Amino acid sequence: MTSILQISDTHFGTEQPPVVQALEAHVREHGADLLIFSGDITQRARRGQFAAARAFVERLRGHGIGETLVIPGNHDIPLYNLFARFLTPYGNYRRHFGEELEPVFENEQMLVIGLNTTHPRRHKDGRVTAEQVEAVAQRLARTDGDKVRIVVAHQPFGAMLQSDLSNLQHGAEAALQRWAELGLDLVMGGHIHLPTYCRCPGSTRGWRARSGWCRPAPRCPRGCGALRRTPSTG
């Protein structure tokens, strides 16, 4: 069995200690094989905020998290420091979470592909490029069909509410259609701060999941996502 815990939009720098402590207590009790951290780790991409987030992740690892897969969100690029935003946009992120912006996790039960859909020239909106779509497609095509196949990006590939349509990835529809043809099971993200689960359009097996945590939308409580894959015995 492989278990996944997903958190997103923690916005360290504005985090609330009771929420942090509650998640640590959850991990101590339940653990997880993989922690997915789907962006907006910090509020303003400052060193101290990333350092606090990194320390938090290390505490979770000590409480029972096996592996981690972390990607940046739009808040993890400097906003007001224009020199850093355009010359070293991921400098502080990489200093604390490593050079790789599109990590991949794979074991005998699942494949998880992280995508960086942020860009220094975009303050909020995400964009999945044609090159990213094809790279993911190639990886899906050569993956064992029995594995659960997951893509993780910060900005969403779908919306439940009309008011959230403006937050969708640019290129989302074409990406989902391409990946669904190759057996994509799940797209995970954040950004909107509204936890949801819904089917991918045009797919009989694909789902979209979104997590919101430390800074929730007014219409829903804080939360994290959990997924467990149990091997088929048939």
Secondary structure per residue as TSV (DSSP state, phi and psi in degrees):
chain	resnum	aa	ss	phi	psi
A	1	M	-	360.0	137.8
A	2	T	E	-117.1	130.1
A	3	S	E	-116.0	139.6
A	4	I	E	-121.0	138.2
A	5	L	E	-118.1	125.3
A	6	Q	E	-112.3	130.8
A	7	I	E	-129.0	156.4
A	8	S	-	-156.7	154.8
A	9	D	-	57.7	47.8
A	10	T	-	-75.4	-28.2
A	11	H	-	50.4	54.6
A	12	F	B	-56.9	138.1
A	13	G	T	113.8	-24.8
A	14	T	S	-129.2	12.9
A	15	E	-	-66.0	155.2
A	16	Q	-	-111.6	119.9
A	17	P	H	-50.6	-41.0
A	18	P	H	-61.0	-33.2
A	19	V	H	-71.1	-44.1
A	20	V	H	-58.5	-46.6
A	21	Q	H	-64.5	-35.9
A	22	A	H	-65.0	-40.6
A	23	L	H	-69.4	-39.0
A	24	E	H	-60.8	-39.6
A	25	A	H	-64.8	-39.3
A	26	H	H	-61.3	-44.4
A	27	V	H	-67.2	-39.1
A	28	R	H	-59.0	-36.7
A	29	E	H	-80.8	-40.6
A	30	H	H	-111.1	-27.3
A	31	G	-	63.0	-174.2
A	32	A	E	-174.4	148.2
A	33	D	E	-76.2	-32.1
A	34	L	E	-140.0	129.9
A	35	L	E	-101.0	122.5
A	36	I	E	-104.3	123.4
A	37	F	E	-115.4	99.0
A	38	S	E	-96.0	49.0
A	39	G	S	92.0	172.9
A	40	D	-	50.6	51.2
A	41	I	-	-64.5	-39.9
A	42	T	B	-118.2	170.0
A	43	Q	S	-86.6	-40.5
A	44	R	S	-138.2	23.5
A	45	A	-	59.3	30.9
A	46	R	-	-89.9	155.7
A	47	R	H	-56.6	-47.3
A	48	G	H	-62.1	-36.0
A	49	Q	H	-67.9	-43.0
A	50	F	H	-65.6	-38.1
A	51	A	H	-62.7	-41.2
A	52	A	H	-65.2	-39.8
A	53	A	H	-66.0	-41.0
A	54	R	H	-64.4	-42.0
A	55	A	H	-62.1	-38.2
A	56	F	H	-62.1	-46.1
A	57	V	H	-61.9	-40.7
A	58	E	H	-65.1	-35.0
A	59	R	H	-65.9	-40.9
A	60	L	H	-61.8	-40.1
A	61	R	H	-61.4	-39.7
A	62	G	H	-67.9	-23.7
A	63	H	H	-87.7	-7.1
A	64	G	T	132.9	15.8
A	65	I	E	-88.5	130.8
A	66	G	E	-80.6	-63.3
A	67	E	E	-124.2	162.7
A	68	T	E	-129.9	146.0
A	69	L	E	-131.3	115.8
A	70	V	E	-123.5	135.5
A	71	I	E	-129.9	156.3
A	72	P	-	-82.0	155.6
A	73	G	-	-115.5	179.1
A	74	N	G	-64.1	-28.3
A	75	H	G	-76.0	-8.9
A	76	D	G	-91.2	9.8
A	77	I	S	-112.2	135.5
A	78	P	-	-55.2	139.8
A	79	L	S	-98.5	-50.2
A	80	Y	S	-91.6	-24.9
A	81	N	-	-85.0	91.0
A	82	L	H	-66.9	-33.6
A	83	F	H	-61.3	-48.2
A	84	A	H	-67.0	-38.3
A	85	R	H	-59.5	-40.9
A	86	F	H	-99.5	-22.1
A	87	L	H	-97.9	-41.6
A	88	T	S	-137.0	62.1
A	89	P	T	-60.7	-30.1
A	90	Y	T	-108.9	18.2
A	91	G	H	-57.9	-53.0
A	92	N	H	-70.0	-35.7
A	93	Y	H	-58.7	-50.9
A	94	R	H	-66.8	-31.9
A	95	R	H	-61.7	-31.4
A	96	H	H	-108.8	-23.4
A	97	F	H	-124.3	9.1
A	98	G	-	96.3	165.6
A	99	E	S	-70.1	-32.6
A	100	E	-	-72.9	122.5
A	101	L	S	-96.3	-12.4
A	102	E	S	-132.7	69.9
A	103	P	-	-71.2	158.6
A	104	V	E	-130.8	137.1
A	105	F	E	-119.9	134.4
A	106	E	E	-146.4	135.8
A	107	N	-	-138.1	-163.1
A	108	E	S	-71.1	-15.8
A	109	Q	S	-110.3	-24.1
A	110	M	E	-153.9	158.4
A	111	L	E	-122.3	127.4
A	112	V	E	-123.9	120.6
A	113	I	E	-111.4	119.9
A	114	G	E	-90.5	138.3
A	115	L	-	-122.2	139.1
A	116	N	-	-97.2	105.4
A	117	T	-	-107.9	16.7
A	118	T	-	-90.1	164.0
A	119	H	-	-155.6	136.8
A	120	P	T	-56.5	-27.7
A	121	R	T	-82.9	-8.3
A	122	R	-	-112.4	122.1
A	123	H	S	-71.1	-38.6
A	124	K	S	-131.8	-45.4
A	125	D	-	-65.3	147.6
A	126	G	-	-103.7	159.3
A	127	R	B	-145.1	124.9
A	128	V	-	-98.5	123.0
A	129	T	-	-84.9	163.6
A	130	A	H	-60.7	-35.8
A	131	E	H	-65.8	-40.9
A	132	Q	H	-65.6	-42.3
A	133	V	H	-58.2	-45.2
A	134	E	H	-71.5	-37.6
A	135	A	H	-62.6	-42.5
A	136	V	H	-65.2	-42.1
A	137	A	H	-58.8	-43.3
A	138	Q	H	-64.9	-39.0
A	139	R	H	-67.9	-40.7
A	140	L	H	-63.4	-39.3
A	141	A	H	-65.1	-30.5
A	142	R	T	-100.5	13.4
A	143	T	S	-96.6	140.6
A	144	D	-	-50.6	126.4
A	145	G	T	-63.6	-16.4
A	146	D	T	-81.2	-11.9
A	147	K	S	-82.6	146.6
A	148	V	E	-72.8	130.8
A	149	R	E	-115.2	120.7
A	150	I	E	-126.4	138.5
A	151	V	E	-115.0	136.9
A	152	V	E	-121.0	127.0
A	153	A	-	-143.7	156.6
A	154	H	S	-71.8	-58.3
A	155	Q	S	-74.1	147.3
A	156	P	-	-76.4	155.2
A	157	F	S	-100.7	1.3
A	158	G	-	-162.9	163.2
A	159	A	-	-138.3	141.8
A	160	M	S	-89.4	-28.9
A	161	L	S	-113.3	146.3
A	162	Q	G	-57.3	-37.6
A	163	S	G	-67.3	-15.6
A	164	D	G	-96.2	-2.9
A	165	L	G	-61.1	-31.7
A	166	S	G	-69.7	-12.9
A	167	N	G	-92.8	-0.7
A	168	L	S	-66.8	151.5
A	169	Q	-	-56.9	140.4
A	170	H	B	-73.9	126.8
A	171	G	T	91.2	7.5
A	172	A	H	-63.7	-45.6
A	173	E	H	-62.5	-47.2
A	174	A	H	-63.7	-38.4
A	175	A	H	-63.1	-47.7
A	176	L	H	-62.6	-40.6
A	177	Q	H	-62.4	-44.1
A	178	R	H	-64.7	-45.8
A	179	W	H	-73.3	-33.6
A	180	A	H	-62.2	-34.5
A	181	E	T	-62.2	-23.7
A	182	L	T	-106.4	14.0
A	183	G	T	90.5	21.5
A	184	L	-	-58.0	134.6
A	185	D	-	-98.7	-37.2
A	186	L	E	-153.3	136.8
A	187	V	E	-114.7	126.7
A	188	M	E	-115.8	146.1
A	189	G	E	-164.8	-161.4
A	190	G	-	-152.6	-125.7
A	191	H	S	80.0	-48.2
A	192	I	S	-86.4	-15.1
A	193	H	-	66.2	27.8
A	194	L	-	-128.5	102.3
A	195	P	-	-63.4	125.7
A	196	T	E	-146.0	159.4
A	197	Y	E	-138.7	126.2
A	198	C	E	-155.0	160.2
A	199	R	E	-74.1	149.0
A	200	C	-	-74.8	134.9
A	201	P	T	-61.1	137.7
A	202	G	T	78.5	5.8
A	203	S	-	-120.9	137.9
A	204	T	S	-86.6	-11.4
A	205	R	S	-130.2	-15.0
A	206	G	-	-82.1	140.8
A	207	W	E	-127.5	156.0
A	208	R	E	-115.3	134.5
A	209	A	E	-129.3	140.7
A	210	R	E	-136.3	140.5
A	211	S	-	-120.2	145.3
A	212	G	-	-133.9	140.1
A	213	W	-	-130.5	-91.5
A	214	C	S	-68.9	-32.4
A	215	R	S	-119.8	86.7
A	216	P	-	-77.6	160.9
A	217	A	-	-69.0	152.2
A	218	P	T	-58.7	-24.4
A	219	R	T	-87.2	0.8
A	220	C	S	-151.7	157.1
A	221	P	-	-79.7	169.1
A	222	R	-	-65.8	152.0
A	223	G	-	-170.9	170.3
A	224	C	-	-132.3	168.5
A	225	G	E	-110.4	144.9
A	226	A	E	-133.3	139.2
A	227	L	E	-139.5	134.6
A	228	R	E	-125.7	131.6
A	229	R	E	-111.1	118.4
A	230	T	-	-105.3	126.6
A	231	P	-	-57.0	141.3
A	232	S	-	-68.0	138.3
A	233	T	-	-99.6	-1.0
A	234	G	-	-91.2	360.0
